[in-house]
Amino acid sequence: MQLAFRVPPAAIIEWHETLRAYGVEILRGPTEIPDWRHETLFFRDPEGNILELYAEI
């Protein structure tokens, strides 16, 4: 299962730093996807689900 949550653009970097500080498994760090006009961050929750934070850029 994958869940996606939209956040403000500046929040992607902040969340990445916070999640890393808590030892969360990062699957793909902040990545710009120009074709979609998104910046994304993928990580796993404690149950193994894939979560995505994305910002419209």
PDBQT receptor file of N, H, CA, C and O in Angstrom, charges set to zero:
ATOM      1  N   MET A   1       0.846  -1.163   0.000  1.00  0.00    +0.000 N 
ATOM      2  CA  MET A   1       0.000   0.000   0.000  1.00  0.00    +0.000 C 
ATOM      3  C   MET A   1       0.897   1.233   0.000  1.00  0.00    +0.000 C 
ATOM      4  O   MET A   1       1.960   1.243   0.621  1.00  0.00    +0.000 OA
ATOM      5  N   GLN A   2       0.465   2.247  -0.688  1.00  0.00    +0.000 N 
ATOM      6  H   GLN A   2      -0.399   2.239  -1.192  1.00  0.00    +0.000 HD
ATOM      7  CA  GLN A   2       1.165   3.531  -0.693  1.00  0.00    +0.000 C 
ATOM      8  C   GLN A   2       0.151   4.628  -0.402  1.00  0.00    +0.000 C 
ATOM      9  O   GLN A   2      -0.925   4.675  -0.998  1.00  0.00    +0.000 OA
ATOM     10  N   LEU A   3       0.507   5.494   0.513  1.00  0.00    +0.000 N 
ATOM     11  H   LEU A   3       1.380   5.456   0.997  1.00  0.00    +0.000 HD
ATOM     12  CA  LEU A   3      -0.318   6.660   0.822  1.00  0.00    +0.000 C 
ATOM     13  C   LEU A   3       0.492   7.897   0.484  1.00  0.00    +0.000 C 
ATOM     14  O   LEU A   3       1.700   7.931   0.715  1.00  0.00    +0.000 OA
ATOM     15  N   ALA A   4      -0.160   8.911  -0.059  1.00  0.00    +0.000 N 
ATOM     16  H   ALA A   4      -1.142   8.883  -0.247  1.00  0.00    +0.000 HD
ATOM     17  CA  ALA A   4       0.521  10.148  -0.439  1.00  0.00    +0.000 C 
ATOM     18  C   ALA A   4      -0.165  11.327   0.253  1.00  0.00    +0.000 C 
ATOM     19  O   ALA A   4      -1.390  11.395   0.350  1.00  0.00    +0.000 OA
ATOM     20  N   PHE A   5       0.671  12.249   0.729  1.00  0.00    +0.000 N 
ATOM     21  H   PHE A   5       1.666  12.194   0.650  1.00  0.00    +0.000 HD
ATOM     22  CA  PHE A   5       0.180  13.433   1.408  1.00  0.00    +0.000 C 
ATOM     23  C   PHE A   5       0.822  14.671   0.799  1.00  0.00    +0.000 C 
ATOM     24  O   PHE A   5       2.039  14.729   0.627  1.00  0.00    +0.000 OA
ATOM     25  N   ARG A   6      -0.001  15.657   0.475  1.00  0.00    +0.000 N 
ATOM     26  H   ARG A   6      -0.990  15.610   0.614  1.00  0.00    +0.000 HD
ATOM     27  CA  ARG A   6       0.519  16.902  -0.086  1.00  0.00    +0.000 C 
ATOM     28  C   ARG A   6       0.946  17.827   1.057  1.00  0.00    +0.000 C 
ATOM     29  O   ARG A   6       0.232  17.989   2.047  1.00  0.00    +0.000 OA
ATOM     30  N   VAL A   7       2.122  18.426   0.895  1.00  0.00    +0.000 N 
ATOM     31  H   VAL A   7       2.702  18.294   0.091  1.00  0.00    +0.000 HD
ATOM     32  CA  VAL A   7       2.663  19.365   1.875  1.00  0.00    +0.000 C 
ATOM     33  C   VAL A   7       3.140  20.607   1.137  1.00  0.00    +0.000 C 
ATOM     34  O   VAL A   7       3.307  20.566  -0.082  1.00  0.00    +0.000 OA
ATOM     35  N   PRO A   8       3.366  21.716   1.848  1.00  0.00    +0.000 N 
ATOM     36  CA  PRO A   8       3.934  22.899   1.198  1.00  0.00    +0.000 C 
ATOM     37  C   PRO A   8       5.344  22.597   0.686  1.00  0.00    +0.000 C 
ATOM     38  O   PRO A   8       6.028  21.755   1.268  1.00  0.00    +0.000 OA
ATOM     39  N   PRO A   9       5.796  23.250  -0.372  1.00  0.00    +0.000 N 
ATOM     40  CA  PRO A   9       7.110  22.958  -0.959  1.00  0.00    +0.000 C 
ATOM     41  C   PRO A   9       8.277  22.979   0.039  1.00  0.00    +0.000 C 
ATOM     42  O   PRO A   9       9.140  22.103  -0.014  1.00  0.00    +0.000 OA
ATOM     43  N   ALA A  10       8.316  23.939   0.924  1.00  0.00    +0.000 N 
ATOM     44  H   ALA A  10       7.615  24.651   0.967  1.00  0.00    +0.000 HD
ATOM     45  CA  ALA A  10       9.431  24.016   1.879  1.00  0.00    +0.000 C 
ATOM     46  C   ALA A  10       9.423  22.859   2.874  1.00  0.00    +0.000 C 
ATOM     47  O   ALA A  10      10.451  22.563   3.482  1.00  0.00    +0.000 OA
ATOM     48  N   ALA A  11       8.293  22.210   3.045  1.00  0.00    +0.000 N 
ATOM     49  H   ALA A  11       7.457  22.451   2.551  1.00  0.00    +0.000 HD
ATOM     50  CA  ALA A  11       8.180  21.143   4.038  1.00  0.00    +0.000 C 
ATOM     51  C   ALA A  11       8.891  19.857   3.635  1.00  0.00    +0.000 C 
ATOM     52  O   ALA A  11       9.239  19.061   4.507  1.00  0.00    +0.000 OA
ATOM     53  N   ILE A  12       9.118  19.630   2.357  1.00  0.00    +0.000 N 
ATOM     54  H   ILE A  12       8.836  20.276   1.648  1.00  0.00    +0.000 HD
ATOM     55  CA  ILE A  12       9.771  18.383   1.917  1.00  0.00    +0.000 C 
ATOM     56  C   ILE A  12      11.144  18.241   2.577  1.00  0.00    +0.000 C 
ATOM     57  O   ILE A  12      11.445  17.192   3.148  1.00  0.00    +0.000 OA
ATOM     58  N   ILE A  13      11.962  19.261   2.507  1.00  0.00    +0.000 N 
ATOM     59  H   ILE A  13      11.718  20.112   2.043  1.00  0.00    +0.000 HD
ATOM     60  CA  ILE A  13      13.304  19.205   3.094  1.00  0.00    +0.000 C 
ATOM     61  C   ILE A  13      13.216  19.080   4.607  1.00  0.00    +0.000 C 
ATOM     62  O   ILE A  13      13.961  18.304   5.205  1.00  0.00    +0.000 OA
ATOM     63  N   GLU A  14      12.319  19.831   5.235  1.00  0.00    +0.000 N 
ATOM     64  H   GLU A  14      11.714  20.462   4.749  1.00  0.00    +0.000 HD
ATOM     65  CA  GLU A  14      12.155  19.765   6.693  1.00  0.00    +0.000 C 
ATOM     66  C   GLU A  14      11.736  18.365   7.141  1.00  0.00    +0.000 C 
ATOM     67  O   GLU A  14      12.277  17.831   8.109  1.00  0.00    +0.000 OA
ATOM     68  N   TRP A  15      10.773  17.774   6.435  1.00  0.00    +0.000 N 
ATOM     69  H   TRP A  15      10.333  18.208   5.649  1.00  0.00    +0.000 HD
ATOM     70  CA  TRP A  15      10.331  16.427   6.786  1.00  0.00    +0.000 C 
ATOM     71  C   TRP A  15      11.441  15.407   6.570  1.00  0.00    +0.000 C 
ATOM     72  O   TRP A  15      11.611  14.493   7.377  1.00  0.00    +0.000 OA
ATOM     73  N   HIS A  16      12.187  15.555   5.501  1.00  0.00    +0.000 N 
ATOM     74  H   HIS A  16      12.049  16.298   4.845  1.00  0.00    +0.000 HD
ATOM     75  CA  HIS A  16      13.297  14.636   5.241  1.00  0.00    +0.000 C 
ATOM     76  C   HIS A  16      14.274  14.648   6.407  1.00  0.00    +0.000 C 
ATOM     77  O   HIS A  16      14.679  13.591   6.891  1.00  0.00    +0.000 OA
ATOM     78  N   GLU A  17      14.653  15.830   6.858  1.00  0.00    +0.000 N 
ATOM     79  H   GLU A  17      14.324  16.689   6.465  1.00  0.00    +0.000 HD
ATOM     80  CA  GLU A  17      15.590  15.949   7.979  1.00  0.00    +0.000 C 
ATOM     81  C   GLU A  17      14.999  15.368   9.257  1.00  0.00    +0.000 C 
ATOM     82  O   GLU A  17      15.691  14.675  10.003  1.00  0.00    +0.000 OA
ATOM     83  N   THR A  18      13.738  15.644   9.510  1.00  0.00    +0.000 N 
ATOM     84  H   THR A  18      13.176  16.206   8.904  1.00  0.00    +0.000 HD
ATOM     85  CA  THR A  18      13.084  15.138  10.726  1.00  0.00    +0.000 C 
ATOM     86  C   THR A  18      12.974  13.619  10.709  1.00  0.00    +0.000 C 
ATOM     87  O   THR A  18      13.287  12.957  11.698  1.00  0.00    +0.000 OA
ATOM     88  N   LEU A  19      12.529  13.071   9.588  1.00  0.00    +0.000 N 
ATOM     89  H   LEU A  19      12.274  13.609   8.784  1.00  0.00    +0.000 HD
ATOM     90  CA  LEU A  19      12.398  11.616   9.490  1.00  0.00    +0.000 C 
ATOM     91  C   LEU A  19      13.746  10.916   9.650  1.00  0.00    +0.000 C 
ATOM     92  O   LEU A  19      13.838   9.900  10.339  1.00  0.00    +0.000 OA
ATOM     93  N   ARG A  20      14.785  11.450   9.023  1.00  0.00    +0.000 N 
ATOM     94  H   ARG A  20      14.710  12.275   8.464  1.00  0.00    +0.000 HD
ATOM     95  CA  ARG A  20      16.123  10.865   9.169  1.00  0.00    +0.000 C 
ATOM     96  C   ARG A  20      16.580  10.917  10.620  1.00  0.00    +0.000 C 
ATOM     97  O   ARG A  20      17.184   9.965  11.113  1.00  0.00    +0.000 OA
ATOM     98  N   ALA A  21      16.297  12.019  11.309  1.00  0.00    +0.000 N 
ATOM     99  H   ALA A  21      15.806  12.792  10.909  1.00  0.00    +0.000 HD
ATOM    100  CA  ALA A  21      16.703  12.169  12.713  1.00  0.00    +0.000 C 
ATOM    101  C   ALA A  21      16.033  11.112  13.605  1.00  0.00    +0.000 C 
ATOM    102  O   ALA A  21      16.596  10.700  14.619  1.00  0.00    +0.000 OA
ATOM    103  N   TYR A  22      14.830  10.682  13.214  1.00  0.00    +0.000 N 
ATOM    104  H   TYR A  22      14.373  11.017  12.390  1.00  0.00    +0.000 HD
ATOM    105  CA  TYR A  22      14.121   9.656  13.968  1.00  0.00    +0.000 C 
ATOM    106  C   TYR A  22      14.440   8.238  13.484  1.00  0.00    +0.000 C 
ATOM    107  O   TYR A  22      13.874   7.270  13.992  1.00  0.00    +0.000 OA
ATOM    108  N   GLY A  23      15.328   8.111  12.522  1.00  0.00    +0.000 N 
ATOM    109  H   GLY A  23      15.788   8.897  12.109  1.00  0.00    +0.000 HD
ATOM    110  CA  GLY A  23      15.738   6.797  12.046  1.00  0.00    +0.000 C 
ATOM    111  C   GLY A  23      14.744   6.120  11.116  1.00  0.00    +0.000 C 
ATOM    112  O   GLY A  23      14.769   4.899  10.959  1.00  0.00    +0.000 OA
ATOM    113  N   VAL A  24      13.873   6.902  10.501  1.00  0.00    +0.000 N 
ATOM    114  H   VAL A  24      13.852   7.893  10.628  1.00  0.00    +0.000 HD
ATOM    115  CA  VAL A  24      12.885   6.345   9.573  1.00  0.00    +0.000 C 
ATOM    116  C   VAL A  24      13.586   5.908   8.291  1.00  0.00    +0.000 C 
ATOM    117  O   VAL A  24      14.488   6.590   7.805  1.00  0.00    +0.000 OA
ATOM    118  N   GLU A  25      13.166   4.766   7.747  1.00  0.00    +0.000 N 
ATOM    119  H   GLU A  25      12.433   4.212   8.142  1.00  0.00    +0.000 HD
ATOM    120  CA  GLU A  25      13.748   4.259   6.507  1.00  0.00    +0.000 C 
ATOM    121  C   GLU A  25      13.297   5.130   5.329  1.00  0.00    +0.000 C 
ATOM    122  O   GLU A  25      12.120   5.142   4.969  1.00  0.00    +0.000 OA
ATOM    123  N   ILE A  26      14.244   5.850   4.742  1.00  0.00    +0.000 N 
ATOM    124  H   ILE A  26      15.200   5.840   5.035  1.00  0.00    +0.000 HD
ATOM    125  CA  ILE A  26      13.969   6.687   3.579  1.00  0.00    +0.000 C 
ATOM    126  C   ILE A  26      14.180   5.834   2.326  1.00  0.00    +0.000 C 
ATOM    127  O   ILE A  26      15.258   5.271   2.134  1.00  0.00    +0.000 OA
ATOM    128  N   LEU A  27      13.177   5.739   1.492  1.00  0.00    +0.000 N 
ATOM    129  H   LEU A  27      12.301   6.196   1.648  1.00  0.00    +0.000 HD
ATOM    130  CA  LEU A  27      13.288   4.955   0.264  1.00  0.00    +0.000 C 
ATOM    131  C   LEU A  27      13.850   5.789  -0.879  1.00  0.00    +0.000 C 
ATOM    132  O   LEU A  27      14.642   5.295  -1.682  1.00  0.00    +0.000 OA
ATOM    133  N   ARG A  28      13.441   7.053  -0.953  1.00  0.00    +0.000 N 
ATOM    134  H   ARG A  28      12.798   7.454  -0.300  1.00  0.00    +0.000 HD
ATOM    135  CA  ARG A  28      13.989   7.975  -1.945  1.00  0.00    +0.000 C 
ATOM    136  C   ARG A  28      13.868   9.374  -1.367  1.00  0.00    +0.000 C 
ATOM    137  O   ARG A  28      12.776   9.857  -1.066  1.00  0.00    +0.000 OA
ATOM    138  N   GLY A  29      15.018  10.007  -1.222  1.00  0.00    +0.000 N 
ATOM    139  H   GLY A  29      15.905   9.616  -1.467  1.00  0.00    +0.000 HD
ATOM    140  CA  GLY A  29      15.058  11.352  -0.666  1.00  0.00    +0.000 C 
ATOM    141  C   GLY A  29      14.374  12.356  -1.578  1.00  0.00    +0.000 C 
ATOM    142  O   GLY A  29      13.853  11.988  -2.631  1.00  0.00    +0.000 OA
ATOM    143  N   PRO A  30      14.372  13.619  -1.178  1.00  0.00    +0.000 N 
ATOM    144  CA  PRO A  30      13.706  14.648  -1.967  1.00  0.00    +0.000 C 
ATOM    145  C   PRO A  30      14.126  14.603  -3.442  1.00  0.00    +0.000 C 
ATOM    146  O   PRO A  30      15.308  14.695  -3.771  1.00  0.00    +0.000 OA
ATOM    147  N   THR A  31      13.139  14.460  -4.307  1.00  0.00    +0.000 N 
ATOM    148  H   THR A  31      12.178  14.386  -4.039  1.00  0.00    +0.000 HD
ATOM    149  CA  THR A  31      13.380  14.321  -5.738  1.00  0.00    +0.000 C 
ATOM    150  C   THR A  31      12.377  15.175  -6.501  1.00  0.00    +0.000 C 
ATOM    151  O   THR A  31      11.172  15.087  -6.268  1.00  0.00    +0.000 OA
ATOM    152  N   GLU A  32      12.878  15.999  -7.411  1.00  0.00    +0.000 N 
ATOM    153  H   GLU A  32      13.857  16.071  -7.601  1.00  0.00    +0.000 HD
ATOM    154  CA  GLU A  32      11.988  16.775  -8.268  1.00  0.00    +0.000 C 
ATOM    155  C   GLU A  32      11.564  15.934  -9.462  1.00  0.00    +0.000 C 
ATOM    156  O   GLU A  32      12.382  15.252 -10.078  1.00  0.00    +0.000 OA
ATOM    157  N   ILE A  33      10.284  15.990  -9.779  1.00  0.00    +0.000 N 
ATOM    158  H   ILE A  33       9.619  16.544  -9.278  1.00  0.00    +0.000 HD
ATOM    159  CA  ILE A  33       9.737  15.319 -10.954  1.00  0.00    +0.000 C 
ATOM    160  C   ILE A  33       9.126  16.424 -11.815  1.00  0.00    +0.000 C 
ATOM    161  O   ILE A  33       7.945  16.742 -11.675  1.00  0.00    +0.000 OA
ATOM    162  N   PRO A  34       9.928  17.005 -12.703  1.00  0.00    +0.000 N 
ATOM    163  CA  PRO A  34       9.475  18.161 -13.484  1.00  0.00    +0.000 C 
ATOM    164  C   PRO A  34       8.221  17.906 -14.314  1.00  0.00    +0.000 C 
ATOM    165  O   PRO A  34       7.371  18.789 -14.424  1.00  0.00    +0.000 OA
ATOM    166  N   ASP A  35       8.089  16.720 -14.898  1.00  0.00    +0.000 N 
ATOM    167  H   ASP A  35       8.780  16.003 -14.809  1.00  0.00    +0.000 HD
ATOM    168  CA  ASP A  35       6.921  16.429 -15.734  1.00  0.00    +0.000 C 
ATOM    169  C   ASP A  35       5.611  16.507 -14.946  1.00  0.00    +0.000 C 
ATOM    170  O   ASP A  35       4.568  16.853 -15.499  1.00  0.00    +0.000 OA
ATOM    171  N   TRP A  36       5.673  16.188 -13.665  1.00  0.00    +0.000 N 
ATOM    172  H   TRP A  36       6.521  15.907 -13.216  1.00  0.00    +0.000 HD
ATOM    173  CA  TRP A  36       4.485  16.230 -12.816  1.00  0.00    +0.000 C 
ATOM    174  C   TRP A  36       4.406  17.529 -12.021  1.00  0.00    +0.000 C 
ATOM    175  O   TRP A  36       3.400  17.800 -11.366  1.00  0.00    +0.000 OA
ATOM    176  N   ARG A  37       5.476  18.335 -12.080  1.00  0.00    +0.000 N 
ATOM    177  H   ARG A  37       6.294  18.114 -12.613  1.00  0.00    +0.000 HD
ATOM    178  CA  ARG A  37       5.590  19.555 -11.282  1.00  0.00    +0.000 C 
ATOM    179  C   ARG A  37       5.457  19.243  -9.793  1.00  0.00    +0.000 C 
ATOM    180  O   ARG A  37       4.771  19.945  -9.049  1.00  0.00    +0.000 OA
ATOM    181  N   HIS A  38       6.141  18.156  -9.378  1.00  0.00    +0.000 N 
ATOM    182  H   HIS A  38       6.697  17.586  -9.982  1.00  0.00    +0.000 HD
ATOM    183  CA  HIS A  38       6.127  17.716  -7.981  1.00  0.00    +0.000 C 
ATOM    184  C   HIS A  38       7.550  17.551  -7.470  1.00  0.00    +0.000 C 
ATOM    185  O   HIS A  38       8.480  17.296  -8.235  1.00  0.00    +0.000 OA
ATOM    186  N   GLU A  39       7.695  17.701  -6.159  1.00  0.00    +0.000 N 
ATOM    187  H   GLU A  39       6.939  17.908  -5.538  1.00  0.00    +0.000 HD
ATOM    188  CA  GLU A  39       8.886  17.241  -5.450  1.00  0.00    +0.000 C 
ATOM    189  C   GLU A  39       8.374  16.173  -4.497  1.00  0.00    +0.000 C 
ATOM    190  O   GLU A  39       7.359  16.377  -3.832  1.00  0.00    +0.000 OA
ATOM    191  N   THR A  40       9.057  15.043  -4.422  1.00  0.00    +0.000 N 
ATOM    192  H   THR A  40       9.882  14.877  -4.962  1.00  0.00    +0.000 HD
ATOM    193  CA  THR A  40       8.563  13.913  -3.644  1.00  0.00    +0.000 C 
ATOM    194  C   THR A  40       9.589  13.426  -2.633  1.00  0.00    +0.000 C 
ATOM    195  O   THR A  40      10.784  13.697  -2.743  1.00  0.00    +0.000 OA
ATOM    196  N   LEU A  41       9.086  12.704  -1.652  1.00  0.00    +0.000 N 
ATOM    197  H   LEU A  41       8.114  12.483  -1.563  1.00  0.00    +0.000 HD
ATOM    198  CA  LEU A  41       9.899  12.047  -0.629  1.00  0.00    +0.000 C 
ATOM    199  C   LEU A  41       9.173  10.759  -0.270  1.00  0.00    +0.000 C 
ATOM    200  O   LEU A  41       8.007  10.795   0.125  1.00  0.00    +0.000 OA
ATOM    201  N   PHE A  42       9.849   9.619  -0.401  1.00  0.00    +0.000 N 
ATOM    202  H   PHE A  42      10.796   9.589  -0.721  1.00  0.00    +0.000 HD
ATOM    203  CA  PHE A  42       9.247   8.323  -0.104  1.00  0.00    +0.000 C 
ATOM    204  C   PHE A  42       9.935   7.696   1.097  1.00  0.00    +0.000 C 
ATOM    205  O   PHE A  42      11.159   7.737   1.220  1.00  0.00    +0.000 OA
ATOM    206  N   PHE A  43       9.123   7.108   1.991  1.00  0.00    +0.000 N 
ATOM    207  H   PHE A  43       8.129   7.075   1.891  1.00  0.00    +0.000 HD
ATOM    208  CA  PHE A  43       9.667   6.447   3.176  1.00  0.00    +0.000 C 
ATOM    209  C   PHE A  43       8.692   5.367   3.633  1.00  0.00    +0.000 C 
ATOM    210  O   PHE A  43       7.572   5.276   3.129  1.00  0.00    +0.000 OA
ATOM    211  N   ARG A  44       9.132   4.537   4.604  1.00  0.00    +0.000 N 
ATOM    212  H   ARG A  44      10.041   4.611   5.013  1.00  0.00    +0.000 HD
ATOM    213  CA  ARG A  44       8.284   3.466   5.142  1.00  0.00    +0.000 C 
ATOM    214  C   ARG A  44       7.845   3.811   6.558  1.00  0.00    +0.000 C 
ATOM    215  O   ARG A  44       8.595   4.391   7.343  1.00  0.00    +0.000 OA
ATOM    216  N   ASP A  45       6.605   3.433   6.857  1.00  0.00    +0.000 N 
ATOM    217  H   ASP A  45       5.997   2.962   6.220  1.00  0.00    +0.000 HD
ATOM    218  CA  ASP A  45       6.143   3.576   8.234  1.00  0.00    +0.000 C 
ATOM    219  C   ASP A  45       6.529   2.311   9.004  1.00  0.00    +0.000 C 
ATOM    220  O   ASP A  45       7.050   1.371   8.404  1.00  0.00    +0.000 OA
ATOM    221  N   PRO A  46       6.284   2.264  10.323  1.00  0.00    +0.000 N 
ATOM    222  CA  PRO A  46       6.689   1.084  11.113  1.00  0.00    +0.000 C 
ATOM    223  C   PRO A  46       6.052  -0.229  10.661  1.00  0.00    +0.000 C 
ATOM    224  O   PRO A  46       6.585  -1.302  10.944  1.00  0.00    +0.000 OA
ATOM    225  N   GLU A  47       4.921  -0.156   9.965  1.00  0.00    +0.000 N 
ATOM    226  H   GLU A  47       4.488   0.716   9.735  1.00  0.00    +0.000 HD
ATOM    227  CA  GLU A  47       4.268  -1.379   9.486  1.00  0.00    +0.000 C 
ATOM    228  C   GLU A  47       4.722  -1.780   8.091  1.00  0.00    +0.000 C 
ATOM    229  O   GLU A  47       4.238  -2.769   7.540  1.00  0.00    +0.000 OA
ATOM    230  N   GLY A  48       5.653  -1.014   7.513  1.00  0.00    +0.000 N 
ATOM    231  H   GLY A  48       6.046  -0.210   7.960  1.00  0.00    +0.000 HD
ATOM    232  CA  GLY A  48       6.189  -1.350   6.204  1.00  0.00    +0.000 C 
ATOM    233  C   GLY A  48       5.469  -0.721   5.024  1.00  0.00    +0.000 C 
ATOM    234  O   GLY A  48       5.848  -0.951   3.876  1.00  0.00    +0.000 OA
ATOM    235  N   ASN A  49       4.431   0.074   5.293  1.00  0.00    +0.000 N 
ATOM    236  H   ASN A  49       4.124   0.260   6.227  1.00  0.00    +0.000 HD
ATOM    237  CA  ASN A  49       3.725   0.751   4.205  1.00  0.00    +0.000 C 
ATOM    238  C   ASN A  49       4.613   1.833   3.606  1.00  0.00    +0.000 C 
ATOM    239  O   ASN A  49       5.424   2.440   4.304  1.00  0.00    +0.000 OA
ATOM    240  N   ILE A  50       4.455   2.067   2.324  1.00  0.00    +0.000 N 
ATOM    241  H   ILE A  50       3.796   1.573   1.757  1.00  0.00    +0.000 HD
ATOM    242  CA  ILE A  50       5.190   3.135   1.650  1.00  0.00    +0.000 C 
ATOM    243  C   ILE A  50       4.376   4.407   1.746  1.00  0.00    +0.000 C 
ATOM    244  O   ILE A  50       3.203   4.441   1.373  1.00  0.00    +0.000 OA
ATOM    245  N   LEU A  51       5.011   5.456   2.251  1.00  0.00    +0.000 N 
ATOM    246  H   LEU A  51       5.964   5.429   2.553  1.00  0.00    +0.000 HD
ATOM    247  CA  LEU A  51       4.371   6.755   2.362  1.00  0.00    +0.000 C 
ATOM    248  C   LEU A  51       5.110   7.744   1.475  1.00  0.00    +0.000 C 
ATOM    249  O   LEU A  51       6.328   7.675   1.310  1.00  0.00    +0.000 OA
ATOM    250  N   GLU A  52       4.345   8.657   0.914  1.00  0.00    +0.000 N 
ATOM    251  H   GLU A  52       3.356   8.712   1.047  1.00  0.00    +0.000 HD
ATOM    252  CA  GLU A  52       4.923   9.688   0.048  1.00  0.00    +0.000 C 
ATOM    253  C   GLU A  52       4.467  11.054   0.536  1.00  0.00    +0.000 C 
ATOM    254  O   GLU A  52       3.285  11.270   0.807  1.00  0.00    +0.000 OA
ATOM    255  N   LEU A  53       5.410  11.961   0.644  1.00  0.00    +0.000 N 
ATOM    256  H   LEU A  53       6.369  11.785   0.424  1.00  0.00    +0.000 HD
ATOM    257  CA  LEU A  53       5.091  13.370   0.799  1.00  0.00    +0.000 C 
ATOM    258  C   LEU A  53       5.392  14.008  -0.540  1.00  0.00    +0.000 C 
ATOM    259  O   LEU A  53       6.434  13.743  -1.139  1.00  0.00    +0.000 OA
ATOM    260  N   TYR A  54       4.485  14.849  -1.013  1.00  0.00    +0.000 N 
ATOM    261  H   TYR A  54       3.638  15.064  -0.527  1.00  0.00    +0.000 HD
ATOM    262  CA  TYR A  54       4.746  15.539  -2.276  1.00  0.00    +0.000 C 
ATOM    263  C   TYR A  54       4.330  16.980  -2.163  1.00  0.00    +0.000 C 
ATOM    264  O   TYR A  54       3.415  17.331  -1.419  1.00  0.00    +0.000 OA
ATOM    265  N   ALA A  55       5.025  17.809  -2.920  1.00  0.00    +0.000 N 
ATOM    266  H   ALA A  55       5.768  17.524  -3.524  1.00  0.00    +0.000 HD
ATOM    267  CA  ALA A  55       4.715  19.234  -2.978  1.00  0.00    +0.000 C 
ATOM    268  C   ALA A  55       4.594  19.621  -4.435  1.00  0.00    +0.000 C 
ATOM    269  O   ALA A  55       5.361  19.160  -5.281  1.00  0.00    +0.000 OA
ATOM    270  N   GLU A  56       3.632  20.463  -4.719  1.00  0.00    +0.000 N 
ATOM    271  H   GLU A  56       3.009  20.837  -4.032  1.00  0.00    +0.000 HD
ATOM    272  CA  GLU A  56       3.485  20.977  -6.071  1.00  0.00    +0.000 C 
ATOM    273  C   GLU A  56       4.459  22.142  -6.229  1.00  0.00    +0.000 C 
ATOM    274  O   GLU A  56       4.474  23.067  -5.417  1.00  0.00    +0.000 OA
ATOM    275  N   ILE A  57       5.271  22.085  -7.285  1.00  0.00    +0.000 N 
ATOM    276  H   ILE A  57       5.259  21.333  -7.944  1.00  0.00    +0.000 HD
ATOM    277  CA  ILE A  57       6.275  23.136  -7.500  1.00  0.00    +0.000 C 
ATOM    278  C   ILE A  57       5.998  23.865  -8.804  1.00  0.00    +0.000 C 
ATOM    279  O   ILE A  57       6.732  24.785  -9.165  1.00  0.00    +0.000 OA
TER     280      ILE A  57
